[in-house]
Amino acid sequence: MTTFRAHGAARLGDTECARHLYAELLPFRGRIAGLDSGSFYAGPVDAALAALAEALGDAEAAANHRTAASELVTRVADELNAPPQPT
């Protein structure tokens, strides 16, 4: 839910909330947000961090987080599309 709050704060321009959520989400960069069971997907944490960084005026951090989010999605897709490994 924190990633959804982050996107909302960024869209609404709530910089105080954005600063707080950026610090809260930063330790989880490089991960997919959602429930561990996979029943709830909230996208890459880095996508939320990018939105927050942009709202806070840090274009460089936003670009870096967008790149990281894209690379994570590509890597996960590649792993999901790879042929099964023999056991």
PDB file as gemmi writes it, atoms N, CA and C in Angstrom:
CRYST1    1.000    1.000    1.000  90.00  90.00  90.00 P 1                      
ATOM      1  N   MET A   1       0.822  -1.185   0.000  1.00  0.00           N  
ATOM      2  CA  MET A   1       0.000   0.000   0.000  1.00  0.00           C  
ATOM      3  C   MET A   1       0.877   1.264   0.000  1.00  0.00           C  
ATOM      4  N   THR A   2       2.075   1.137   0.504  1.00  0.00           N  
ATOM      5  CA  THR A   2       2.957   2.303   0.562  1.00  0.00           C  
ATOM      6  C   THR A   2       3.281   2.810  -0.833  1.00  0.00           C  
ATOM      7  N   THR A   3       3.428   1.902  -1.784  1.00  0.00           N  
ATOM      8  CA  THR A   3       3.722   2.354  -3.151  1.00  0.00           C  
ATOM      9  C   THR A   3       2.537   3.119  -3.739  1.00  0.00           C  
ATOM     10  N   PHE A   4       1.323   2.698  -3.429  1.00  0.00           N  
ATOM     11  CA  PHE A   4       0.150   3.439  -3.897  1.00  0.00           C  
ATOM     12  C   PHE A   4       0.088   4.818  -3.253  1.00  0.00           C  
ATOM     13  N   ARG A   5       0.394   4.881  -1.962  1.00  0.00           N  
ATOM     14  CA  ARG A   5       0.445   6.179  -1.277  1.00  0.00           C  
ATOM     15  C   ARG A   5       1.510   7.066  -1.909  1.00  0.00           C  
ATOM     16  N   ALA A   6       2.631   6.473  -2.279  1.00  0.00           N  
ATOM     17  CA  ALA A   6       3.719   7.232  -2.886  1.00  0.00           C  
ATOM     18  C   ALA A   6       3.283   7.847  -4.209  1.00  0.00           C  
ATOM     19  N   HIS A   7       2.640   7.058  -5.054  1.00  0.00           N  
ATOM     20  CA  HIS A   7       2.176   7.589  -6.336  1.00  0.00           C  
ATOM     21  C   HIS A   7       1.143   8.690  -6.120  1.00  0.00           C  
ATOM     22  N   GLY A   8       0.272   8.500  -5.136  1.00  0.00           N  
ATOM     23  CA  GLY A   8      -0.736   9.518  -4.829  1.00  0.00           C  
ATOM     24  C   GLY A   8      -0.104  10.813  -4.330  1.00  0.00           C  
ATOM     25  N   ALA A   9       0.843  10.697  -3.421  1.00  0.00           N  
ATOM     26  CA  ALA A   9       1.516  11.885  -2.888  1.00  0.00           C  
ATOM     27  C   ALA A   9       2.246  12.633  -3.996  1.00  0.00           C  
ATOM     28  N   ALA A  10       2.895  11.882  -4.877  1.00  0.00           N  
ATOM     29  CA  ALA A  10       3.620  12.516  -5.989  1.00  0.00           C  
ATOM     30  C   ALA A  10       2.653  13.258  -6.902  1.00  0.00           C  
ATOM     31  N   ARG A  11       1.547  12.610  -7.246  1.00  0.00           N  
ATOM     32  CA  ARG A  11       0.561  13.237  -8.141  1.00  0.00           C  
ATOM     33  C   ARG A  11      -0.075  14.470  -7.515  1.00  0.00           C  
ATOM     34  N   LEU A  12      -0.282  14.428  -6.207  1.00  0.00           N  
ATOM     35  CA  LEU A  12      -0.920  15.550  -5.526  1.00  0.00           C  
ATOM     36  C   LEU A  12       0.063  16.644  -5.134  1.00  0.00           C  
ATOM     37  N   GLY A  13       1.368  16.365  -5.318  1.00  0.00           N  
ATOM     38  CA  GLY A  13       2.386  17.356  -4.978  1.00  0.00           C  
ATOM     39  C   GLY A  13       2.570  17.542  -3.487  1.00  0.00           C  
ATOM     40  N   ASP A  14       2.270  16.516  -2.723  1.00  0.00           N  
ATOM     41  CA  ASP A  14       2.421  16.567  -1.265  1.00  0.00           C  
ATOM     42  C   ASP A  14       3.878  16.258  -0.924  1.00  0.00           C  
ATOM     43  N   THR A  15       4.698  17.305  -0.899  1.00  0.00           N  
ATOM     44  CA  THR A  15       6.142  17.093  -0.726  1.00  0.00           C  
ATOM     45  C   THR A  15       6.501  16.576   0.660  1.00  0.00           C  
ATOM     46  N   GLU A  16       5.777  16.959   1.677  1.00  0.00           N  
ATOM     47  CA  GLU A  16       6.075  16.453   3.022  1.00  0.00           C  
ATOM     48  C   GLU A  16       5.867  14.941   3.076  1.00  0.00           C  
ATOM     49  N   CYS A  17       4.748  14.499   2.558  1.00  0.00           N  
ATOM     50  CA  CYS A  17       4.455  13.061   2.514  1.00  0.00           C  
ATOM     51  C   CYS A  17       5.442  12.357   1.573  1.00  0.00           C  
ATOM     52  N   ALA A  18       5.761  12.993   0.458  1.00  0.00           N  
ATOM     53  CA  ALA A  18       6.698  12.408  -0.510  1.00  0.00           C  
ATOM     54  C   ALA A  18       8.061  12.170   0.127  1.00  0.00           C  
ATOM     55  N   ARG A  19       8.547  13.129   0.905  1.00  0.00           N  
ATOM     56  CA  ARG A  19       9.847  12.962   1.580  1.00  0.00           C  
ATOM     57  C   ARG A  19       9.812  11.775   2.546  1.00  0.00           C  
ATOM     58  N   HIS A  20       8.744  11.704   3.312  1.00  0.00           N  
ATOM     59  CA  HIS A  20       8.601  10.619   4.278  1.00  0.00           C  
ATOM     60  C   HIS A  20       8.538   9.263   3.571  1.00  0.00           C  
ATOM     61  N   LEU A  21       7.718   9.161   2.529  1.00  0.00           N  
ATOM     62  CA  LEU A  21       7.554   7.891   1.816  1.00  0.00           C  
ATOM     63  C   LEU A  21       8.815   7.499   1.056  1.00  0.00           C  
ATOM     64  N   TYR A  22       9.547   8.481   0.529  1.00  0.00           N  
ATOM     65  CA  TYR A  22      10.795   8.185  -0.179  1.00  0.00           C  
ATOM     66  C   TYR A  22      11.759   7.482   0.781  1.00  0.00           C  
ATOM     67  N   ALA A  23      11.907   8.045   1.984  1.00  0.00           N  
ATOM     68  CA  ALA A  23      12.801   7.436   2.980  1.00  0.00           C  
ATOM     69  C   ALA A  23      12.301   6.055   3.388  1.00  0.00           C  
ATOM     70  N   GLU A  24      10.994   5.892   3.483  1.00  0.00           N  
ATOM     71  CA  GLU A  24      10.414   4.615   3.886  1.00  0.00           C  
ATOM     72  C   GLU A  24      10.600   3.538   2.814  1.00  0.00           C  
ATOM     73  N   LEU A  25      10.483   3.921   1.552  1.00  0.00           N  
ATOM     74  CA  LEU A  25      10.579   2.943   0.455  1.00  0.00           C  
ATOM     75  C   LEU A  25      12.009   2.672  -0.011  1.00  0.00           C  
ATOM     76  N   LEU A  26      12.915   3.582   0.212  1.00  0.00           N  
ATOM     77  CA  LEU A  26      14.279   3.451  -0.319  1.00  0.00           C  
ATOM     78  C   LEU A  26      14.949   2.115   0.026  1.00  0.00           C  
ATOM     79  N   PRO A  27      14.802   1.590   1.245  1.00  0.00           N  
ATOM     80  CA  PRO A  27      15.436   0.296   1.532  1.00  0.00           C  
ATOM     81  C   PRO A  27      14.891  -0.864   0.694  1.00  0.00           C  
ATOM     82  N   PHE A  28      13.751  -0.663   0.029  1.00  0.00           N  
ATOM     83  CA  PHE A  28      13.123  -1.729  -0.742  1.00  0.00           C  
ATOM     84  C   PHE A  28      13.321  -1.579  -2.248  1.00  0.00           C  
ATOM     85  N   ARG A  29      14.195  -0.663  -2.658  1.00  0.00           N  
ATOM     86  CA  ARG A  29      14.453  -0.496  -4.096  1.00  0.00           C  
ATOM     87  C   ARG A  29      14.966  -1.816  -4.660  1.00  0.00           C  
ATOM     88  N   GLY A  30      14.679  -2.025  -5.933  1.00  0.00           N  
ATOM     89  CA  GLY A  30      15.104  -3.267  -6.565  1.00  0.00           C  
ATOM     90  C   GLY A  30      14.134  -4.412  -6.361  1.00  0.00           C  
ATOM     91  N   ARG A  31      12.974  -4.122  -5.775  1.00  0.00           N  
ATOM     92  CA  ARG A  31      11.986  -5.168  -5.514  1.00  0.00           C  
ATOM     93  C   ARG A  31      10.656  -4.818  -6.170  1.00  0.00           C  
ATOM     94  N   ILE A  32       9.824  -5.822  -6.273  1.00  0.00           N  
ATOM     95  CA  ILE A  32       8.459  -5.633  -6.751  1.00  0.00           C  
ATOM     96  C   ILE A  32       7.567  -5.446  -5.524  1.00  0.00           C  
ATOM     97  N   ALA A  33       6.711  -4.445  -5.568  1.00  0.00           N  
ATOM     98  CA  ALA A  33       5.794  -4.199  -4.453  1.00  0.00           C  
ATOM     99  C   ALA A  33       4.541  -5.040  -4.611  1.00  0.00           C  
ATOM    100  N   GLY A  34       3.973  -5.425  -3.511  1.00  0.00           N  
ATOM    101  CA  GLY A  34       2.746  -6.217  -3.507  1.00  0.00           C  
ATOM    102  C   GLY A  34       2.783  -7.228  -2.382  1.00  0.00           C  
ATOM    103  N   LEU A  35       1.862  -8.146  -2.428  1.00  0.00           N  
ATOM    104  CA  LEU A  35       1.825  -9.199  -1.415  1.00  0.00           C  
ATOM    105  C   LEU A  35       2.763 -10.324  -1.806  1.00  0.00           C  
ATOM    106  N   ASP A  36       3.385 -10.921  -0.825  1.00  0.00           N  
ATOM    107  CA  ASP A  36       4.336 -12.002  -1.089  1.00  0.00           C  
ATOM    108  C   ASP A  36       3.726 -13.155  -1.857  1.00  0.00           C  
ATOM    109  N   SER A  37       2.437 -13.349  -1.735  1.00  0.00           N  
ATOM    110  CA  SER A  37       1.787 -14.468  -2.418  1.00  0.00           C  
ATOM    111  C   SER A  37       1.677 -14.236  -3.919  1.00  0.00           C  
ATOM    112  N   GLY A  38       1.893 -13.010  -4.353  1.00  0.00           N  
ATOM    113  CA  GLY A  38       1.782 -12.691  -5.766  1.00  0.00           C  
ATOM    114  C   GLY A  38       0.357 -12.372  -6.185  1.00  0.00           C  
ATOM    115  N   SER A  39      -0.562 -12.333  -5.226  1.00  0.00           N  
ATOM    116  CA  SER A  39      -1.956 -12.063  -5.560  1.00  0.00           C  
ATOM    117  C   SER A  39      -2.244 -10.577  -5.712  1.00  0.00           C  
ATOM    118  N   PHE A  40      -1.301  -9.743  -5.339  1.00  0.00           N  
ATOM    119  CA  PHE A  40      -1.481  -8.300  -5.402  1.00  0.00           C  
ATOM    120  C   PHE A  40      -0.188  -7.680  -5.902  1.00  0.00           C  
ATOM    121  N   TYR A  41      -0.219  -7.140  -7.108  1.00  0.00           N  
ATOM    122  CA  TYR A  41       0.966  -6.567  -7.748  1.00  0.00           C  
ATOM    123  C   TYR A  41       0.856  -5.048  -7.726  1.00  0.00           C  
ATOM    124  N   ALA A  42       1.887  -4.385  -7.228  1.00  0.00           N  
ATOM    125  CA  ALA A  42       1.882  -2.928  -7.167  1.00  0.00           C  
ATOM    126  C   ALA A  42       3.046  -2.310  -7.946  1.00  0.00           C  
ATOM    127  N   GLY A  43       3.705  -3.101  -8.783  1.00  0.00           N  
ATOM    128  CA  GLY A  43       4.784  -2.575  -9.614  1.00  0.00           C  
ATOM    129  C   GLY A  43       6.106  -2.488  -8.882  1.00  0.00           C  
ATOM    130  N   PRO A  44       7.145  -2.081  -9.597  1.00  0.00           N  
ATOM    131  CA  PRO A  44       8.461  -1.951  -8.983  1.00  0.00           C  
ATOM    132  C   PRO A  44       8.477  -0.812  -7.961  1.00  0.00           C  
ATOM    133  N   VAL A  45       9.127  -1.044  -6.853  1.00  0.00           N  
ATOM    134  CA  VAL A  45       9.283   0.003  -5.844  1.00  0.00           C  
ATOM    135  C   VAL A  45      10.007   1.203  -6.467  1.00  0.00           C  
ATOM    136  N   ASP A  46      10.931   0.927  -7.373  1.00  0.00           N  
ATOM    137  CA  ASP A  46      11.679   2.014  -8.012  1.00  0.00           C  
ATOM    138  C   ASP A  46      10.777   2.934  -8.836  1.00  0.00           C  
ATOM    139  N   ALA A  47       9.666   2.432  -9.344  1.00  0.00           N  
ATOM    140  CA  ALA A  47       8.731   3.297 -10.071  1.00  0.00           C  
ATOM    141  C   ALA A  47       8.106   4.307  -9.111  1.00  0.00           C  
ATOM    142  N   ALA A  48       7.757   3.853  -7.923  1.00  0.00           N  
ATOM    143  CA  ALA A  48       7.222   4.764  -6.912  1.00  0.00           C  
ATOM    144  C   ALA A  48       8.296   5.751  -6.455  1.00  0.00           C  
ATOM    145  N   LEU A  49       9.509   5.256  -6.274  1.00  0.00           N  
ATOM    146  CA  LEU A  49      10.616   6.145  -5.883  1.00  0.00           C  
ATOM    147  C   LEU A  49      10.878   7.197  -6.961  1.00  0.00           C  
ATOM    148  N   ALA A  50      10.755   6.815  -8.221  1.00  0.00           N  
ATOM    149  CA  ALA A  50      10.949   7.772  -9.318  1.00  0.00           C  
ATOM    150  C   ALA A  50       9.898   8.875  -9.256  1.00  0.00           C  
ATOM    151  N   ALA A  51       8.649   8.495  -9.026  1.00  0.00           N  
ATOM    152  CA  ALA A  51       7.572   9.489  -8.942  1.00  0.00           C  
ATOM    153  C   ALA A  51       7.812  10.435  -7.771  1.00  0.00           C  
ATOM    154  N   LEU A  52       8.243   9.875  -6.642  1.00  0.00           N  
ATOM    155  CA  LEU A  52       8.519  10.711  -5.470  1.00  0.00           C  
ATOM    156  C   LEU A  52       9.707  11.640  -5.714  1.00  0.00           C  
ATOM    157  N   ALA A  53      10.778  11.114  -6.279  1.00  0.00           N  
ATOM    158  CA  ALA A  53      11.959  11.929  -6.552  1.00  0.00           C  
ATOM    159  C   ALA A  53      11.609  13.077  -7.492  1.00  0.00           C  
ATOM    160  N   GLU A  54      10.804  12.792  -8.505  1.00  0.00           N  
ATOM    161  CA  GLU A  54      10.390  13.845  -9.429  1.00  0.00           C  
ATOM    162  C   GLU A  54       9.568  14.904  -8.704  1.00  0.00           C  
ATOM    163  N   ALA A  55       8.656  14.469  -7.845  1.00  0.00           N  
ATOM    164  CA  ALA A  55       7.832  15.420  -7.081  1.00  0.00           C  
ATOM    165  C   ALA A  55       8.686  16.276  -6.154  1.00  0.00           C  
ATOM    166  N   LEU A  56       9.801  15.703  -5.715  1.00  0.00           N  
ATOM    167  CA  LEU A  56      10.710  16.431  -4.823  1.00  0.00           C  
ATOM    168  C   LEU A  56      11.742  17.259  -5.589  1.00  0.00           C  
ATOM    169  N   GLY A  57      11.675  17.214  -6.916  1.00  0.00           N  
ATOM    170  CA  GLY A  57      12.563  18.030  -7.734  1.00  0.00           C  
ATOM    171  C   GLY A  57      13.924  17.427  -8.017  1.00  0.00           C  
ATOM    172  N   ASP A  58      14.086  16.141  -7.795  1.00  0.00           N  
ATOM    173  CA  ASP A  58      15.372  15.481  -8.043  1.00  0.00           C  
ATOM    174  C   ASP A  58      15.273  14.664  -9.332  1.00  0.00           C  
ATOM    175  N   ALA A  59      15.471  15.338 -10.457  1.00  0.00           N  
ATOM    176  CA  ALA A  59      15.320  14.705 -11.773  1.00  0.00           C  
ATOM    177  C   ALA A  59      16.325  13.579 -11.982  1.00  0.00           C  
ATOM    178  N   GLU A  60      17.530  13.730 -11.483  1.00  0.00           N  
ATOM    179  CA  GLU A  60      18.552  12.702 -11.663  1.00  0.00           C  
ATOM    180  C   GLU A  60      18.170  11.414 -10.930  1.00  0.00           C  
ATOM    181  N   ALA A  61      17.736  11.539  -9.678  1.00  0.00           N  
ATOM    182  CA  ALA A  61      17.308  10.355  -8.923  1.00  0.00           C  
ATOM    183  C   ALA A  61      16.093   9.724  -9.583  1.00  0.00           C  
ATOM    184  N   ALA A  62      15.166  10.547 -10.062  1.00  0.00           N  
ATOM    185  CA  ALA A  62      13.973  10.027 -10.739  1.00  0.00           C  
ATOM    186  C   ALA A  62      14.370   9.201 -11.962  1.00  0.00           C  
ATOM    187  N   ALA A  63      15.292   9.715 -12.754  1.00  0.00           N  
ATOM    188  CA  ALA A  63      15.748   8.996 -13.949  1.00  0.00           C  
ATOM    189  C   ALA A  63      16.429   7.686 -13.564  1.00  0.00           C  
ATOM    190  N   ASN A  64      17.243   7.718 -12.524  1.00  0.00           N  
ATOM    191  CA  ASN A  64      17.933   6.496 -12.075  1.00  0.00           C  
ATOM    192  C   ASN A  64      16.937   5.451 -11.599  1.00  0.00           C  
ATOM    193  N   HIS A  65      15.921   5.872 -10.863  1.00  0.00           N  
ATOM    194  CA  HIS A  65      14.904   4.932 -10.378  1.00  0.00           C  
ATOM    195  C   HIS A  65      14.078   4.375 -11.537  1.00  0.00           C  
ATOM    196  N   ARG A  66      13.778   5.213 -12.525  1.00  0.00           N  
ATOM    197  CA  ARG A  66      13.026   4.722 -13.700  1.00  0.00           C  
ATOM    198  C   ARG A  66      13.823   3.647 -14.439  1.00  0.00           C  
ATOM    199  N   THR A  67      15.113   3.887 -14.602  1.00  0.00           N  
ATOM    200  CA  THR A  67      15.981   2.902 -15.254  1.00  0.00           C  
ATOM    201  C   THR A  67      16.006   1.605 -14.459  1.00  0.00           C  
ATOM    202  N   ALA A  68      16.152   1.716 -13.145  1.00  0.00           N  
ATOM    203  CA  ALA A  68      16.183   0.518 -12.297  1.00  0.00           C  
ATOM    204  C   ALA A  68      14.861  -0.237 -12.373  1.00  0.00           C  
ATOM    205  N   ALA A  69      13.737   0.480 -12.391  1.00  0.00           N  
ATOM    206  CA  ALA A  69      12.419  -0.163 -12.489  1.00  0.00           C  
ATOM    207  C   ALA A  69      12.291  -0.906 -13.805  1.00  0.00           C  
ATOM    208  N   SER A  70      12.720  -0.280 -14.882  1.00  0.00           N  
ATOM    209  CA  SER A  70      12.644  -0.897 -16.201  1.00  0.00           C  
ATOM    210  C   SER A  70      13.514  -2.150 -16.270  1.00  0.00           C  
ATOM    211  N   GLU A  71      14.719  -2.066 -15.744  1.00  0.00           N  
ATOM    212  CA  GLU A  71      15.623  -3.218 -15.753  1.00  0.00           C  
ATOM    213  C   GLU A  71      15.055  -4.365 -14.927  1.00  0.00           C  
ATOM    214  N   LEU A  72      14.432  -4.055 -13.802  1.00  0.00           N  
ATOM    215  CA  LEU A  72      13.845  -5.097 -12.960  1.00  0.00           C  
ATOM    216  C   LEU A  72      12.701  -5.797 -13.689  1.00  0.00           C  
ATOM    217  N   VAL A  73      11.822  -5.034 -14.304  1.00  0.00           N  
ATOM    218  CA  VAL A  73      10.693  -5.624 -15.030  1.00  0.00           C  
ATOM    219  C   VAL A  73      11.204  -6.498 -16.177  1.00  0.00           C  
ATOM    220  N   THR A  74      12.209  -6.031 -16.890  1.00  0.00           N  
ATOM    221  CA  THR A  74      12.781  -6.813 -17.986  1.00  0.00           C  
ATOM    222  C   THR A  74      13.391  -8.112 -17.476  1.00  0.00           C  
ATOM    223  N   ARG A  75      14.139  -8.026 -16.381  1.00  0.00           N  
ATOM    224  CA  ARG A  75      14.782  -9.224 -15.820  1.00  0.00           C  
ATOM    225  C   ARG A  75      13.745 -10.244 -15.358  1.00  0.00           C  
ATOM    226  N   VAL A  76      12.725  -9.769 -14.665  1.00  0.00           N  
ATOM    227  CA  VAL A  76      11.683 -10.681 -14.188  1.00  0.00           C  
ATOM    228  C   VAL A  76      10.956 -11.319 -15.372  1.00  0.00           C  
ATOM    229  N   ALA A  77      10.641 -10.521 -16.392  1.00  0.00           N  
ATOM    230  CA  ALA A  77       9.965 -11.063 -17.581  1.00  0.00           C  
ATOM    231  C   ALA A  77      10.841 -12.115 -18.264  1.00  0.00           C  
ATOM    232  N   ASP A  78      12.132 -11.829 -18.372  1.00  0.00           N  
ATOM    233  CA  ASP A  78      13.048 -12.803 -18.987  1.00  0.00           C  
ATOM    234  C   ASP A  78      13.069 -14.110 -18.197  1.00  0.00           C  
ATOM    235  N   GLU A  79      13.098 -13.995 -16.867  1.00  0.00           N  
ATOM    236  CA  GLU A  79      13.126 -15.191 -16.029  1.00  0.00           C  
ATOM    237  C   GLU A  79      11.819 -15.976 -16.149  1.00  0.00           C  
ATOM    238  N   LEU A  80      10.696 -15.269 -16.238  1.00  0.00           N  
ATOM    239  CA  LEU A  80       9.403 -15.945 -16.347  1.00  0.00           C  
ATOM    240  C   LEU A  80       9.238 -16.616 -17.716  1.00  0.00           C  
ATOM    241  N   ASN A  81       9.857 -16.055 -18.729  1.00  0.00           N  
ATOM    242  CA  ASN A  81       9.739 -16.584 -20.088  1.00  0.00           C  
ATOM    243  C   ASN A  81      10.817 -17.617 -20.430  1.00  0.00           C  
ATOM    244  N   ALA A  82      11.769 -17.811 -19.552  1.00  0.00           N  
ATOM    245  CA  ALA A  82      12.850 -18.780 -19.802  1.00  0.00           C  
ATOM    246  C   ALA A  82      12.289 -20.201 -19.735  1.00  0.00           C  
ATOM    247  N   PRO A  83      12.854 -21.084 -20.553  1.00  0.00           N  
ATOM    248  CA  PRO A  83      12.416 -22.480 -20.487  1.00  0.00           C  
ATOM    249  C   PRO A  83      12.694 -23.049 -19.091  1.00  0.00           C  
ATOM    250  N   PRO A  84      11.869 -23.955 -18.636  1.00  0.00           N  
ATOM    251  CA  PRO A  84      12.084 -24.568 -17.311  1.00  0.00           C  
ATOM    252  C   PRO A  84      13.423 -25.280 -17.267  1.00  0.00           C  
ATOM    253  N   GLN A  85      14.053 -25.209 -16.142  1.00  0.00           N  
ATOM    254  CA  GLN A  85      15.328 -25.895 -15.934  1.00  0.00           C  
ATOM    255  C   GLN A  85      15.040 -27.307 -15.459  1.00  0.00           C  
ATOM    256  N   PRO A  86      15.760 -28.279 -15.982  1.00  0.00           N  
ATOM    257  CA  PRO A  86      15.550 -29.670 -15.524  1.00  0.00           C  
ATOM    258  C   PRO A  86      15.931 -29.790 -14.049  1.00  0.00           C  
ATOM    259  N   THR A  87      15.205 -30.619 -13.356  1.00  0.00           N  
ATOM    260  CA  THR A  87      15.509 -30.825 -11.933  1.00  0.00           C  
ATOM    261  C   THR A  87      16.211 -32.113 -11.688  1.00  0.00           C  
TER     262      THR A  87                                                      
END                                                                             
